[in-house]
Amino acid sequence: MNIEAKKLELVRLIINTEKVSILKKVAGIFEKKIDWWEETNEEERQAIEQGLLEAEKGDLIPHDVVMREVKQKYNLK
């Protein structure tokens, strides 16, 4: 599919959609105002919030420990 055909297909999809969320995302791409938080699902938001709470409590894992565990888990050098 060439670029002109792709553009026409995207225009068709935009015109036919009734989903405001899709229209906001498309507009956001051109306005560069997409909020990354809005792009996450509920599970991701909960994990982020949990991590922030743990960090506030000082329950952190040092970077070198994380890197060592990742290297071991994935057999990296």
Secondary structure, DSSP 4 states (H G I P E B T S, - for coil): --HHHHHHHHHHHHHH---HHHHHHHHHHHHT---GGGGS-HHHHHHHHHHHHHHHTT----HHHHHHHHHHHTT--
